[in-house]
């Protein structure tokens, strides 16, 4: 078998919208969203650039499509779970998906033509909050808070100069570059926290998530109490 046999076989797979969008995600995952052009996508798929236009009108349609796929990969809040467990599950799933697609967060809420997976995802989150007793306004506030946290954490995590495996080496090298006497608290946190065995910045995600859930739970409890008092007075 020739070295190009596999590639030639891949080129014979008919081009479809689904294959095109999956190829676009592969380009973005490998080299960030800025590397996604019609030319780079055609190269990834082994086709001529003009053939892409039989399936999409332009790059904006591609972006709409790949963001819809990203949303489809996020597990919606489980319908049978209580709202806290459901929203926690959804947030953890979203963070996991965004770790696979670190280019996605800036685009997640930017599309003017959301696809069906995007709409189902948003509807399921809002429905979870509304069924739990959140007012329309409070559901909007909670949804915004969750996604600001999830997207922001994903962006920050993607930008770190280390991962869990390399954190001690990178943090140690940074610490060695400045006099600890001038930055005592920074040196303390690095030595006593970051450089400790088992450190993983990703653990911070669930800590912050639980704070958000605790705050919303208290707010919902206060709202329920106010409703009860109001109905009793009436």
N, C-alpha and C positions, 0 to 999 in steps of 0.2 A: 504494500500500500504506500502510495507517495505521501510525503509530508503534508501536502496540501489537500489530501483527500477529505479530511474532516472539514476543512474550511469550505471546500467546494460543495460538500453535502449540505452545510449550513446555508450556503447561498441559494440552494435550490428550494429551501423552505419558503412557501409563498409569503409575501409581505402582507400583513394585516394591520389594522389599527392597534390591536392588542400587542402584537409583536413590536410594532413601532414604539409604543409607549413604554414597554418593558425595556427596550433598548435605550430609550431616553433616560430612564431611571438608572440603568447600568452606567451610562456615561457620567451622570451627575454623581452617583455614588463613588465612582472611581476618581473623578477629577474636579468635583464641585459643579454647581449649576452654571457658573460662568463658562465652563468648557462645552456646554451644550449648545451646539449650533446645528443647522440643517446639514452642514458638511460633515461635522464630527459624528452626527447620528447616522448619516448614510454610510460612513466608514465603519461604524460599529456594526451595522446590519449587513454590510457587504452589498449595498445597492447604490444606484446612482441617486444623487440628491433630488432630481426632479421626480423620481418615483414616489417620494414621500408625499408629494402634493396630491396624490390620488386618494390619500387617507386623511390628511389634515390640511386645513387652509393655510396655517402659518404657525410660527413658534408659540404664539399665545395659546392656541388650541392645544398644543402639546403640553404646555405648562398646566392648563386646566385639567388635562387628562391625567398627568402624572400625580398631581396633588390629589385628585379623586382616588387614585390607587393608594396613595399613602393613607388617606383617611379610611379606606376600606381595610387596611391592615390593622387599624386600632380596634381592639375589642370594645364593643359598646358596654355601657353599664349593665350588669346582669339584672334582668327583670325581677328575678325571684329574691334578690338580696335587699337588705335594708339600704337606705340611701347612702350612708357613710361607706359601707363596704363596697357598694356599687361604684361610687365616685372614686374611691381609692383604687379599685381594680382598674377603672378606666384610665386614671392618671398614670398608673404604673405601666399599663400597656402602651399609652401614648409615648411615654419617655423611652420605652424599649424600641418602639418603631422609629423614633427620631434619632436614636443612637445609630440605627442602620442607615438613616437618611439625614445626615446632619445639615444638608443644604436646604431642607424643607421648611423649618420654622418661619423664616421671613415671608414665605409664600402662602402659609396655611390659611390666613384670613384675607388674602389679597385678591382672590379671584372673583371677578364680576360675573362669571358664568359657572357657578358651582355645579358639580356633577351629582348624580343620585347617591353615591356613597357618602359624599360630603353632607348632603341634606339629611340623609338617614342618621348619620352620626350626630349632627347638631340636634335633630329632633329627639333622639333617644336621651341625650344628656338633659335637655330642657324638660322632657317628660319625667325623668327620674326626680328632678328637683321639684317639679310641680306636684307630683303625686306624694312627695314627702311633706308637703305643706308650705313650701316656699311660695310667696306671692310672685306675681309676674316680675315685678321690679327686683325683688330679692333673688329670683332665679337668674335674671340677667346679670346682677352684680356677682353672684357666685360663679356663674359660667365664665365671666370675664376674669375673675380672680384666679380660678383654676388654670385657665389657658395662659394667662400672663405668667404664672409661676412655671407651668410645664414648658412653655416655649422658651422662656428666659433661662431656665435651668439647662435646657438642652443646648442653647447657644453658648452659655458659659462653659458647660462641660466640654463641648466640641472645641472650644478655643484654648483649653488648658494645654500647657507645654508638656504634659505627662499623662500617663494612665496609671491604674492602680499598681501595675507591676514596676513602673519606672519612677513612681512618686518619690521614694526615698532617695534615689540617686540624684534626681533633678532638684528636689528640695534641699538636699545636703549641699549640692554645688552652689545653689543660690545663697544659702545661709553662709557659706564660706566666703562670699564676696563682700559681705558688709560686717562692720564691727558690732557684735551683739550688745555691747554696752550702750551704743547709740540707739538701738532699736530693741530694747529688752523684751517688750511684749511680743513682738514679731518673732524674735529668737525663741522665746519660751513656747509659743504656740507651735512653731516648726519642730522644735526638739521634742516636746512632750506630747504632740498630737500627730503631726504629719509623718514624723520619722518613726512612729511606733509600729510594731509588727501588725499587719492586717489592715493598715489604713487604706481606705478607699473613698475618694471624694464622692463617689456615687451614693454613699450611705447618707449624705446630707439631704438627698432628695426626699426620702420618706420622713425624715425628721421635720422638714418644713411642711410637707404635705399634711402630716398629722396636726400641726399647729393650725393650719387653715381649716381642716375638718373640725377641730375642737372649737374654733371661733365661730364657725357657721352653725355648729350644733347648739352652742349657747344662744346664738341669735335666734335660731328657730324655736328653742325652748321658751325664750322670753316672749317671742311673738305669739306662741300658743297660749302662754299664760295670760297675755293681754287680751286675747280673743275670749278666753274663758271668763275673765273678770268682766269684760264688756257684756257678754251674753247674760251673765248672772245679774249684773246691774239692770240690764234691760228687762 
